[in-house]
Amino acid sequence: MKIAMVSEHASPLATLGGVDAGGQNVHVAELSGALADRGHQVTVYTRRDAADLPVRVLLRPGVEVVHVDAGPARTVPKDELFPYMGTFAAVLAAEWFVDRPDVVHAHFWMSGHAALEAVAQVQARTGGVRIPVAQTFHALGVVKRRHQGSADTSPAEREWVEPAVGRSVDQVVATCSDEAFELKALGVPLQRISVVPCGVDVETFRPDGPVEERGRTHRVLTASRLVQRKGVGTTIAAVAALVHEGRDVELVVVGGAGVAGADLPDDPEYQRLDALARSLGIREHVHFRGQLGQHDMPAVYRSADVVVCAPWYEPFGIVPLEAMACGRPVIASSVGGLIDTVVEDATGLHVPPRDEEAVATAIGTLLEDPERREAFGAAGRDRAVARYTWQKVAAESERVYDRLIAGGGAVADTRPSARRSPRRTATTERTAR
């Protein structure tokens, strides 16, 4: 089939070097490639953010990236892109009028808005059958506002456009069960929600291979963008508690501005975290590495005794999957997609968000028990291979597309991971009210 992927701010080309790639970039690139491996033709539409970019780039056989002229040909923060979505939609409509895709899969709320507008324009011009649209949000504004409050930089339009997108597309492809219940609270019928997780490259991320040398007896790793909600400060405070107990432990922090930390001194969140580590008296135990490419990360994962993912909230979270695929135990906040991916007392431990004492206790518990760490790591690898390969994710996505193209509408999801415990359901219902 011919699949149009729309990813307005996150280009899959960023994954080639790995430096500028976030979760959405990786998701779009890997899913497109895995779908191409299944014989499909995929075209990814993303906004031109540099004047010298060609209109079309072959990412790999079966996957082409199209740079859409919408707004200035330079980097623009994604929260400032909404005014250009009308132009983006017009370009999509012109493309699809000439070369109609069988299905559209939009990524992020603005992509969904543009895709729906483009599909409406094509249908109006042709009088034909509407192109079906699937939508993956990658993050929900209502959750972001709940946790960040006044620090949320989303445009005001997101508050009403995002739920409208969810209610207007043919199928929402949620990445975890927690998101499915958030979508229900926004008015998206459950029968139009499918749960298809993100994936991990289990050949690149694997337990065997080079291991980076560590500087102390124990190493803790955290990897994320350096923004406050990712909870790196919580992990630093937890490690400080362990150091003050007399443990010989170091913390490696991957993420932030610049390649290998080149521009870290200018990063405001780095400055805050650096000051925190100094104030806690453990600066020599904390190593800020900046951004590392995907192919540099496996050796770093393998060098860690424990990988900590302690965000305030997380729509999905690819880092835990990469760590599990490398055979590392994971300590994760019990939020969002981390509830699904990390299995309590099997592949790792769950902790409440923003709870440095709980993180310190969990790290200490695992550092004292190498056999348990090894068992968690082996189980994590097994789970990554059994459930989260991109090939499996592509097969599940293809199933959604096939049903939409056939006109069947909703795709039921009956897996246990798509259901929620009574306690969490009640919490969501209180939030909805």
C-alpha positions, 0 to 999 in steps of 0.5 A, a space after each residue: 500500500 501507499 502510506 503517507 506519514 506526516 511529521 511536521 516538526 520531527 524529520 526522520 532524517 535526523 536519525 541518520 546522525 542521531 544527534 538531533 533525533 528525539 523519540 518522534 524522529 526515531 519512531 517515524 524513521 523506524 516505523 517507515 523503514 519496517 513498513 517498507 521492509 513489508 513491501 509498502 511504499 512510504 512517503 514522509 512529509 516534514 517541514 523544511 527547516 533549512 534552505 539547502 534541503 532538497 525537496 525529496 530525499 530517499 531515506 532508504 529503499 521504499 521510504 522517501 522524505 518530502 520537505 514541505 515549504 511552510 514558514 521560514 526555511 530555518 529551525 523554528 520551535 515546534 510550539 511556534 509552528 501552528 500558524 504555518 499548518 494551513 500552508 502545510 496542509 495546502 502542499 499536502 493536498 496538492 501532492 495527494 491530489 496528484 498521487 493519492 495515498 491509500 492511508 495517512 498516518 499523522 504524528 503529533 497534533 499539528 500534523 493531524 490538523 494539517 492532514 485532516 485539512 488536506 484530506 478534506 481539500 482532496 475530497 472536495 476537489 475529487 468528489 471521491 472517497 475520503 482518504 482514511 487518517 490514523 493519528 499518533 499524538 506522541 504527547 497530549 497537551 492536557 497531560 502536559 498542562 497538568 504536569 507543567 502548568 504555567 511552564 507549558 509553552 504549547 500554543 493556546 490553539 492546542 487546547 481545542 484543536 488537539 481533542 478535535 483531531 482525536 475525535 475527527 480521525 478514523 483511528 487514533 494509534 495510542 502508544 500505551 494504555 495510559 494514553 488510551 484512557 486519557 483520549 477517552 476522557 477527551 471524547 475519543 470513542 474507545 472503539 476508535 483507539 488502538 494501542 500500538 507501542 513504540 519499538 526498539 532496534 534489538 540488533 543495535 541495542 543488545 547485551 553483547 558488544 563493546 562496553 564503555 569503561 566506567 570510573 567508579 565501582 557502580 554506574 547509574 545512567 539516565 538519558 533524556 532531553 534536558 528539560 525539567 519534566 524529565 526528572 534528571 534532577 530527581 536522579 541527581 538528588 537520589 545519587 547524592 543520597 547514595 554517595 553520602 551513605 558512602 557508596 562509590 557510585 557515578 551518574 552519567 547523564 546523556 542529553 542536552 545541547 551540542 554533540 558530546 556536550 560541546 554546547 552544554 554550558 549554554 543550556 539553561 537546564 544543564 546550568 540548573 542541574 550542574 548547580 544542583 550537583 554542586 550544591 549537593 556536593 557530588 559534582 565529581 560523581 556526575 558526568 554530563 555527556 551531552 547528546 550522543 548518537 544512537 550507535 554510541 549509546 549501546 556501549 554506554 547502556 552496557 556500562 551501567 548497573 542501573 538505568 533510571 528514567 524518572 520523568 514527571 510524565 512520559 507519553 511512552 519513553 524509548 530509553 527504557 526499551 533501549 536499556 532493556 534491549 541491552 540487558 539493563 535493569 530499569 528504574 522507572 516512574 510509574 507514569 504513562 508508557 513506562 507503566 506498560 514497558 517496565 514490568 515491576 519486579 521482573 524487568 525493573 522497579 517502579 517509583 512514584 514521580 518526583 520522589 528522590 527518596 524512592 529512587 535512591 532506595 530502588 537504586 540502592 536495592 539493585 546495587 546490592 543485588 547483582 543477581 537480581 540485576 542480572 535477572 531483570 536485565 535478561 527478562 528485559 531483553 526477552 521482553 524487548 525481543 518478544 514485544 517491541 521490535 519494529 517489525 512487530 510494531 509495523 505489523 500491528 500498524 499495518 493491521 490498523 491501516 488494512 482495516 481503515 482502507 477496507 472501511 471497517 473503521 475501529 480496530 479493537 484492542 483486546 490485549 491485557 496491556 490495553 486495559 487499566 487497573 480499577 485504581 488507575 481508571 478511577 483516577 482518570 475518571 476523576 481527572 475527566 470530571 
